[in-house]
Amino acid sequence: MRNLQVLLARYPDGPVTTDCYQFREADVPEPADRDVVVRHIYLSCDPYMRGRMRPGPNAFKLGEPIPARVVGEVLRSRHPEYQEGDLVWDFLTWAEYSLAPDGKQLRKIDPALGPISNAISVLGMPGLTAWVGMYDIADATAGETVFVSAASGAVGQLAGQLARVRGCRVVGSAGSAEKVDHIVNTLGFDAGINYKTEDLGARLDALCPDGIDVYFDNVGGATLDAVLSRINRGARIPVCGQISRYDDPDAAQPRNLHRLEAQQATLTPFHVANHMDRYDTVIPQIAELLRDGRIRYFEDIVYGIDNAPEAFIQMMRGDNLGKRLVRVGPDPTI
């Protein structure tokens, strides 16, 4: 039985290309005492992974399978808490099978909550990220104006809807007419901006004439600069990502940071890994909002471990609509 793995072959110089990856066939691991072998079903593609594809203390290791969030099924277990057939998620690797030593930090998945892929999307880290940024950090309040960049993506789509649940007016930006139509007519945003074809500043002036109270930042760069010129007094900016800078970390910083002091506003970069204490409280609340139909969530699934590199590259270009996942094996729930 093969175990096809996707390795990082070299660090990219600029945008990621397919020659940054290589494939390796390995043996399916054998579990020692308290170990668990997981058959992978869904792999995650996340923008933050690009930041770890460059030399540094947190870099992915060359010649090793790429770490990622995975939904899978227990294939073999020598751990008393996990049985064959259990559905789980964890940080594992881009591969068909992984070993979770000592059960690692596997979390069991309850299929009754929804599709099991949700465990690494809306009912996983992306969902927790949106909640922490919009509610815990920004504390979005009814009547405020909220702007969300990358609004059709894994985190942005949920962040905007959570603001709507709070009674905010929500504007989002996305990179195509299809995506703008999606966030407005499917997700319920009040308005949308196609940042590739429209003048962002002019559209923000038209759609947010009274200024911006909360900006959920997924992209940084010129978008952040434009927003800083239009923030209200006491505005809050949770910084979730900087995808516009990932391929060029030396790109110029925003010129309008002085507006934070002038408007007594706050800009708060955060990493969801530092908020895992909120996981068991937040995820059931998101599941309830999904059941009630107050929020919707979309996944963009590519099939085949062989297609994982191209799926990631396409996501970095903005070709996905929703959370980009790769399905690598049979899903026993469908």
C-alpha positions as CSV (number, residue, x, y, z in Angstrom):
1,M,0.0,0.0,0.0
2,R,1.6,3.3,-1.1
3,N,1.9,6.4,0.9
4,L,2.4,9.2,-1.5
5,Q,3.9,12.3,0.2
6,V,4.4,15.9,-1.0
7,L,7.7,17.3,0.0
8,L,9.1,20.9,-0.1
9,A,12.0,20.6,-2.6
10,R,13.2,24.2,-2.5
11,Y,12.2,27.6,-1.0
12,P,10.5,29.7,-3.6
13,D,11.9,33.1,-4.8
14,G,8.7,35.0,-5.4
15,P,5.4,33.1,-6.1
16,V,5.3,29.4,-5.4
17,T,5.8,27.2,-8.5
18,T,5.3,23.5,-9.0
19,D,9.1,22.9,-9.0
20,C,9.1,23.9,-5.3
21,Y,7.6,20.5,-4.6
22,Q,8.5,16.9,-5.2
23,F,6.6,13.6,-4.6
24,R,7.9,10.6,-2.7
25,E,6.4,7.2,-2.2
26,A,7.0,5.8,1.3
27,D,5.7,3.0,3.4
28,V,2.6,3.3,5.4
29,P,3.9,3.8,9.0
30,E,3.6,1.1,11.6
31,P,2.3,2.3,15.1
32,A,4.3,1.6,18.2
33,D,2.7,1.6,21.6
34,R,0.2,4.5,22.0
35,D,0.7,5.6,18.3
36,V,-2.1,6.1,15.8
37,V,-1.9,5.8,12.0
38,V,-4.3,8.1,10.2
39,R,-5.6,7.6,6.6
40,H,-6.0,11.1,5.2
41,I,-9.3,12.3,3.7
42,Y,-8.9,16.1,3.4
43,L,-5.8,18.3,3.5
44,S,-5.8,22.1,4.1
45,C,-4.3,24.7,1.9
46,D,-3.7,28.0,3.9
47,P,-2.0,31.2,2.9
48,Y,0.1,31.2,6.1
49,M,2.0,28.2,4.7
50,R,3.7,30.5,2.2
51,G,5.3,32.4,5.0
52,R,6.9,29.2,6.2
53,M,8.3,28.4,2.8
54,R,11.4,30.7,3.3
55,P,14.5,30.1,5.4
56,G,14.1,31.0,9.1
57,P,13.4,29.5,12.5
58,N,9.8,28.5,11.6
59,A,10.5,27.4,8.1
60,F,9.2,24.1,6.7
61,K,12.1,21.6,6.3
62,L,13.3,20.9,2.8
63,G,12.9,17.3,1.8
64,E,10.2,16.7,4.3
65,P,6.4,16.3,3.9
66,I,4.6,19.6,4.2
67,P,2.8,20.1,7.6
68,A,-0.9,21.0,7.3
69,R,-4.2,20.4,9.0
70,V,-5.7,17.1,8.0
71,V,-9.1,15.4,8.4
72,G,-8.7,11.6,8.5
73,E,-9.8,8.2,9.6
74,V,-7.9,6.1,12.1
75,L,-6.4,3.2,10.1
76,R,-4.5,1.5,13.0
77,S,-4.3,2.4,16.6
78,R,-2.3,1.3,19.6
79,H,-3.7,4.1,21.7
80,P,-6.6,3.4,24.2
81,E,-8.5,6.6,23.3
82,Y,-8.7,5.9,19.5
83,Q,-10.3,3.0,17.6
84,E,-10.0,2.0,14.0
85,G,-12.6,4.0,12.1
86,D,-12.6,7.0,14.4
87,L,-12.8,10.3,12.4
88,V,-10.2,12.8,13.6
89,W,-8.3,16.0,12.7
90,D,-4.9,17.2,13.6
91,F,-1.8,19.0,12.2
92,L,-0.2,16.2,10.2
93,T,1.2,16.3,6.6
94,W,0.5,16.5,2.9
95,A,0.4,12.7,2.4
96,E,-2.0,9.8,2.2
97,Y,-1.1,8.5,5.6
98,S,0.6,9.9,8.7
99,L,1.7,8.7,12.1
100,A,0.4,10.5,15.1
101,P,2.9,9.6,17.9
102,D,1.2,9.0,21.2
103,G,-2.0,10.2,19.6
104,K,-0.3,13.5,19.2
105,Q,-3.1,16.1,19.6
106,L,-5.8,14.3,17.6
107,R,-9.3,15.7,18.0
108,K,-12.3,13.4,17.3
109,I,-14.9,14.7,14.8
110,D,-18.6,14.4,15.3
111,P,-20.2,13.9,11.9
112,A,-23.5,15.1,13.3
113,L,-22.2,18.6,13.3
114,G,-21.9,18.7,9.5
115,P,-19.5,17.6,6.8
116,I,-16.3,16.2,8.3
117,S,-14.3,18.6,6.1
118,N,-15.7,21.4,8.3
119,A,-13.4,20.3,11.0
120,I,-10.5,22.1,9.2
121,S,-12.7,24.9,7.9
122,V,-15.7,26.6,9.4
123,L,-15.7,24.3,12.5
124,G,-11.9,24.5,12.9
125,M,-9.1,27.0,12.8
126,P,-10.6,29.3,10.1
127,G,-13.8,29.5,12.1
128,L,-12.0,30.2,15.3
129,T,-9.9,32.8,13.6
130,A,-12.9,34.7,12.2
131,W,-14.6,34.6,15.6
132,V,-11.5,35.7,17.6
133,G,-10.8,38.6,15.2
134,M,-14.3,39.9,14.8
135,Y,-15.6,39.4,18.3
136,D,-12.8,39.0,20.8
137,I,-10.4,41.6,19.3
138,A,-12.6,43.9,17.3
139,D,-15.8,43.5,19.4
140,A,-17.9,44.5,16.4
141,T,-21.0,46.3,17.6
142,A,-24.4,46.8,16.0
143,G,-24.6,49.9,13.8
144,E,-20.9,50.0,13.1
145,T,-19.3,49.8,9.6
146,V,-17.1,46.8,9.0
147,F,-14.8,46.2,6.0
148,V,-13.4,42.7,5.3
149,S,-10.7,42.0,2.7
150,A,-10.4,38.6,1.0
151,A,-14.1,38.4,1.8
152,S,-14.8,35.2,-0.2
153,G,-11.9,33.3,1.4
154,A,-11.7,30.8,4.2
155,V,-11.7,33.3,7.0
156,G,-13.2,36.4,5.4
157,Q,-16.5,34.9,4.4
158,L,-17.2,34.0,8.0
159,A,-15.8,37.1,9.5
160,G,-18.2,39.3,7.5
161,Q,-21.2,37.1,8.3
162,L,-20.3,37.2,12.0
163,A,-20.3,41.0,11.8
164,R,-23.8,40.9,10.1
165,V,-25.0,38.6,13.0
166,R,-24.0,41.5,15.4
167,G,-26.0,44.0,13.3
168,C,-23.1,45.7,11.6
169,R,-23.1,47.1,8.0
170,V,-20.5,45.0,6.2
171,V,-18.6,45.7,3.0
172,G,-16.1,43.2,1.5
173,S,-13.5,43.1,-1.2
174,A,-12.7,40.3,-3.5
175,G,-10.9,39.7,-6.8
176,S,-13.6,39.0,-9.3
177,A,-17.1,39.9,-10.3
178,E,-18.2,36.4,-9.4
179,K,-16.8,36.6,-5.9
180,V,-18.3,40.0,-5.3
181,D,-21.7,38.7,-6.4
182,H,-21.2,35.7,-4.1
183,I,-20.4,37.7,-0.9
184,V,-23.3,40.1,-1.5
185,N,-26.1,37.9,-2.9
186,T,-25.2,34.6,-1.2
187,L,-23.4,35.5,2.0
188,G,-25.4,38.7,2.7
189,F,-22.8,41.3,2.8
190,D,-24.2,44.8,2.3
191,A,-21.8,45.7,-0.6
192,G,-18.7,44.4,-2.3
193,I,-15.7,45.8,-4.2
194,N,-13.8,44.2,-7.0
195,Y,-10.3,45.4,-6.0
196,K,-8.8,44.3,-9.3
197,T,-11.1,46.4,-11.5
198,E,-12.3,49.2,-9.2
199,D,-10.6,52.1,-7.5
200,L,-10.5,50.8,-3.9
201,G,-10.3,54.2,-2.3
202,A,-13.1,55.7,-4.4
203,R,-15.4,52.7,-3.7
204,L,-14.6,52.8,0.0
205,D,-15.6,56.5,0.1
206,A,-18.9,55.7,-1.7
207,L,-19.8,52.6,0.3
208,C,-18.5,53.7,3.7
209,P,-19.3,57.4,3.6
210,D,-19.2,57.7,7.4
211,G,-15.9,55.9,7.7
212,I,-14.8,52.4,8.9
213,D,-15.1,51.2,12.5
214,V,-13.7,47.7,12.0
215,Y,-11.3,46.4,9.3
216,F,-10.7,42.7,9.3
217,D,-7.4,42.6,7.5
218,N,-6.5,39.5,5.5
219,V,-4.2,41.1,2.8
220,G,-2.2,44.1,4.2
221,G,-0.4,46.2,1.6
222,A,-2.3,48.8,-0.4
223,T,-5.7,47.7,1.0
224,L,-4.6,48.4,4.5
225,D,-3.2,51.7,3.5
226,A,-6.5,52.7,1.9
227,V,-8.4,51.7,5.0
228,L,-6.2,53.6,7.3
229,S,-7.1,56.8,5.5
230,R,-10.7,56.2,6.3
231,I,-10.9,54.8,9.8
232,N,-13.0,56.4,12.4
233,R,-12.0,57.4,15.9
234,G,-11.6,54.3,18.0
235,A,-11.4,51.9,15.0
236,R,-10.2,48.4,15.5
237,I,-8.1,46.5,13.0
238,P,-7.5,42.8,13.7
239,V,-4.7,41.6,11.4
240,C,-5.3,38.0,10.4
241,G,-3.1,37.8,7.3
242,Q,-0.9,39.7,4.8
243,I,-1.3,37.7,1.7
244,S,-0.3,40.6,-0.5
245,R,3.2,40.5,1.1
246,Y,3.8,36.8,1.3
247,D,5.7,36.6,-2.0
248,D,7.6,39.8,-1.2
249,P,8.1,40.3,2.5
250,D,10.3,43.4,1.8
251,A,7.4,45.3,0.1
252,A,6.8,48.8,1.4
253,Q,4.9,49.1,4.6
254,P,1.7,51.2,4.7
255,R,2.3,55.0,4.7
256,N,-0.7,55.8,6.8
257,L,0.1,54.1,10.1
258,H,0.2,57.6,11.7
259,R,-3.6,57.5,11.4
260,L,-3.8,55.0,14.2
261,E,-2.5,57.5,16.7
262,A,-4.5,60.4,15.2
263,Q,-7.8,58.4,15.5
264,Q,-6.8,56.5,18.7
265,A,-7.4,53.3,16.8
266,T,-5.8,49.9,17.4
267,L,-4.1,47.5,15.0
268,T,-3.8,44.0,16.5
269,P,-1.9,41.2,14.6
270,F,-3.0,37.9,16.0
271,H,-2.4,34.2,15.4
272,V,-5.2,31.7,16.2
273,A,-2.7,29.3,17.7
274,N,-2.5,31.6,20.7
275,H,-6.3,31.4,21.2
276,M,-6.9,27.7,21.3
277,D,-8.3,28.1,24.8
278,R,-11.4,29.5,23.0
279,Y,-11.9,26.5,20.8
280,D,-14.3,24.4,22.9
281,T,-16.4,27.4,23.6
282,V,-16.5,29.0,20.1
283,I,-16.9,26.0,17.8
284,P,-20.3,24.9,19.2
285,Q,-21.6,28.4,18.8
286,I,-20.5,28.5,15.1
287,A,-22.2,25.1,14.6
288,E,-25.4,26.5,16.0
289,L,-25.3,29.5,13.7
290,L,-24.8,27.1,10.8
291,R,-27.8,24.9,11.9
292,D,-30.0,28.0,12.3
293,G,-29.1,29.2,8.8
294,R,-27.8,32.5,10.1
295,I,-24.4,31.9,8.4
296,R,-23.4,29.9,5.4
297,Y,-20.0,28.5,4.5
298,F,-18.4,27.3,1.3
299,E,-15.5,25.0,0.6
300,D,-13.5,24.8,-2.7
301,I,-12.4,21.2,-2.9
302,V,-9.7,19.8,-5.3
303,Y,-9.4,16.0,-5.7
304,G,-6.2,14.0,-5.5
305,I,-3.0,14.2,-3.5
306,D,-1.2,14.7,-6.9
307,N,-3.0,18.0,-7.3
308,A,-2.1,19.4,-3.9
309,P,0.8,21.7,-5.1
310,E,-1.3,23.2,-7.9
311,A,-4.3,23.6,-5.6
312,F,-2.1,25.7,-3.3
313,I,-0.6,27.7,-6.1
314,Q,-4.1,28.5,-7.5
315,M,-5.2,29.5,-4.0
316,M,-2.4,32.0,-3.7
317,R,-3.5,33.4,-7.1
318,G,-7.0,33.8,-5.7
319,D,-8.6,31.2,-7.9
320,N,-10.6,29.6,-5.1
321,L,-14.1,30.5,-4.0
322,G,-14.2,29.6,-0.3
323,K,-11.9,27.5,1.8
324,R,-9.4,25.5,-0.4
325,L,-9.2,21.8,0.5
326,V,-7.7,18.8,-1.2
327,R,-9.6,15.5,-0.9
328,V,-7.0,12.7,-1.0
329,G,-9.1,9.6,0.0
330,P,-12.7,8.3,0.4
331,D,-15.0,10.1,2.8
332,P,-16.9,7.4,4.6
333,T,-19.7,9.9,5.5
334,I,-20.8,10.6,1.9
